[in-house]
Amino acid sequence: MARSTSSKQDLAGEAWRPLARFFFDTVRHRQRVMSEAGLTPNDVRALMALDPERGRTMRELAREWLCDASNATFIVDRLEERGLAERRSVPTDRRVKMVVLTARGNRMRGRVLERFFEPPPELLELTRADLEAIRDAVQRLPITHGWAAAQEVAAAR
């Protein structure tokens, strides 16, 4: 294998571009999964961010989602109407509401993730060695808060 003379930034770009392209090229699968579950991309993002035990404030969610509080409220309202999330009062300050994933929401998140994690056919065209190299490389990437649950779903497969 030839040694690269590119900077680390250039090399990261060379690695990222095909990953991003592949992710965007395979969006139809994820759209189909969301549509079949009656979810929007924002609904799925919310399901990933919420937890059945650890509540999150609307302010915290809006900050994470890079939106204003009214948009976060709209997203949580949609989930709450479907029984996927609920607001709970904080005993020490009843003005503050914590949003948690309901048992139904947790099951929905698991089903959506299970379907999201079905490999696209294009990935199965790669050799076993290529798949192992990709797997080993991407497993070293950091996992954000909401996707820890995704690891659990993947591990259960």
C-alpha positions as CSV (number, residue, x, y, z in Angstrom):
1,M,0.0,0.0,0.0
2,A,1.5,3.4,-1.0
3,R,2.2,5.9,1.8
4,S,0.2,9.0,1.5
5,T,1.8,12.4,1.3
6,S,-1.5,14.2,2.0
7,S,-2.1,16.1,5.1
8,K,-4.3,14.5,7.8
9,Q,-7.0,17.0,6.9
10,D,-6.8,16.0,3.2
11,L,-6.8,12.3,4.1
12,A,-9.8,12.7,6.3
13,G,-11.6,14.4,3.4
14,E,-10.7,11.5,1.1
15,A,-12.1,9.1,3.6
16,W,-15.2,11.2,4.4
17,R,-16.4,12.0,0.8
18,P,-17.2,8.4,-0.2
19,L,-18.8,7.7,3.1
20,A,-21.0,10.7,2.9
21,R,-21.8,10.0,-0.8
22,F,-22.8,6.4,0.1
23,F,-24.9,7.6,3.0
24,F,-26.8,10.0,0.7
25,D,-27.1,7.5,-2.1
26,T,-28.8,5.0,0.2
27,V,-31.3,7.5,1.7
28,R,-34.3,5.8,0.1
29,H,-34.0,2.8,2.4
30,R,-34.0,5.1,5.5
31,Q,-36.9,7.1,4.1
32,R,-38.9,3.9,3.5
33,V,-38.3,2.7,7.1
34,M,-39.4,6.1,8.5
35,S,-42.5,6.3,6.2
36,E,-43.6,2.8,7.1
37,A,-43.3,3.7,10.8
38,G,-45.1,7.0,10.2
39,L,-42.1,9.0,11.4
40,T,-40.2,12.1,10.0
41,P,-36.5,12.5,10.2
42,N,-37.0,14.9,13.1
43,D,-39.1,12.2,14.9
44,V,-36.2,9.7,14.5
45,R,-33.7,12.2,15.7
46,A,-35.8,12.8,18.8
47,L,-36.2,9.0,19.4
48,M,-32.3,8.8,19.3
49,A,-31.9,11.7,21.7
50,L,-34.4,10.6,24.3
51,D,-34.0,7.9,27.0
52,P,-36.6,6.0,29.0
53,E,-35.0,6.8,32.3
54,R,-32.9,10.0,32.0
55,G,-35.2,12.9,31.2
56,R,-34.1,15.8,29.0
57,T,-35.4,19.4,29.2
58,M,-36.8,21.1,26.2
59,R,-34.0,23.6,26.4
60,E,-31.4,20.9,26.3
61,L,-33.1,19.2,23.3
62,A,-33.4,22.5,21.4
63,R,-29.7,23.1,22.0
64,E,-28.7,19.7,20.8
65,W,-31.0,19.8,17.7
66,L,-29.9,23.4,16.9
67,C,-33.4,24.7,16.8
68,D,-35.5,27.1,18.9
69,A,-37.7,25.9,21.8
70,S,-40.9,26.1,19.7
71,N,-39.5,23.7,17.1
72,A,-38.4,21.3,19.9
73,T,-41.9,21.5,21.4
74,F,-43.5,20.7,18.1
75,I,-41.3,17.6,17.7
76,V,-41.9,16.4,21.2
77,D,-45.7,17.1,20.8
78,R,-45.7,14.8,17.8
79,L,-44.0,12.0,19.7
80,E,-46.2,12.5,22.8
81,E,-49.4,12.4,20.7
82,R,-48.3,8.9,19.5
83,G,-47.4,7.7,23.0
84,L,-43.7,7.6,22.1
85,A,-42.5,10.2,24.6
86,E,-43.9,12.0,27.6
87,R,-43.2,15.1,29.7
88,R,-42.7,14.6,33.4
89,S,-42.6,17.3,36.1
90,V,-39.5,17.7,38.2
91,P,-40.4,17.3,41.9
92,T,-38.1,20.1,42.9
93,D,-39.3,22.6,40.2
94,R,-42.7,21.9,38.7
95,R,-42.1,24.5,36.1
96,V,-39.5,22.3,34.5
97,K,-40.6,19.4,32.3
98,M,-38.3,16.5,31.5
99,V,-39.0,14.6,28.3
100,V,-38.5,10.8,28.4
101,L,-39.0,8.0,26.0
102,T,-42.0,5.8,26.8
103,A,-41.8,2.0,26.7
104,R,-43.7,2.2,23.3
105,G,-41.2,4.8,22.1
106,N,-38.3,2.6,23.1
107,R,-39.7,-0.3,21.2
108,M,-40.3,1.9,18.1
109,R,-36.7,3.2,18.3
110,G,-35.5,-0.4,18.4
111,R,-37.6,-1.4,15.4
112,V,-36.5,1.6,13.4
113,L,-32.9,1.0,14.3
114,E,-33.1,-2.7,13.4
115,R,-34.4,-1.8,10.0
116,F,-31.8,1.1,9.5
117,F,-29.1,-1.4,10.3
118,E,-30.0,-3.8,7.5
119,P,-27.1,-3.4,5.1
120,P,-27.9,-2.0,1.7
121,P,-27.3,-4.4,-1.2
122,E,-24.4,-2.2,-2.5
123,L,-22.5,-2.9,0.7
124,L,-22.8,-6.7,0.2
125,E,-21.0,-6.3,-3.2
126,L,-17.8,-5.6,-1.3
127,T,-15.3,-8.3,-0.5
128,R,-15.2,-9.7,3.0
129,A,-11.8,-8.1,3.6
130,D,-13.1,-4.7,2.5
131,L,-16.1,-5.1,4.8
132,E,-13.8,-6.1,7.7
133,A,-11.5,-3.1,7.0
134,I,-14.5,-0.7,7.0
135,R,-16.0,-2.2,10.1
136,D,-12.7,-2.0,12.0
137,A,-12.1,1.6,11.0
138,V,-15.5,3.0,11.7
139,Q,-15.8,1.3,15.1
140,R,-13.1,3.7,16.3
141,L,-15.3,6.7,15.6
142,P,-16.9,8.4,18.6
143,I,-20.5,7.6,19.5
144,T,-22.8,10.5,20.4
145,H,-25.2,10.4,23.3
146,G,-28.4,9.3,21.4
147,W,-26.7,6.6,19.4
148,A,-25.6,4.6,22.4
149,A,-29.0,2.8,22.1
150,A,-28.1,2.0,18.5
151,Q,-25.1,0.1,19.7
152,E,-27.3,-2.0,22.0
153,V,-29.6,-2.9,19.1
154,A,-26.7,-3.8,16.8
155,A,-25.1,-5.9,19.5
156,A,-28.4,-7.8,20.0
157,R,-28.4,-8.9,16.4
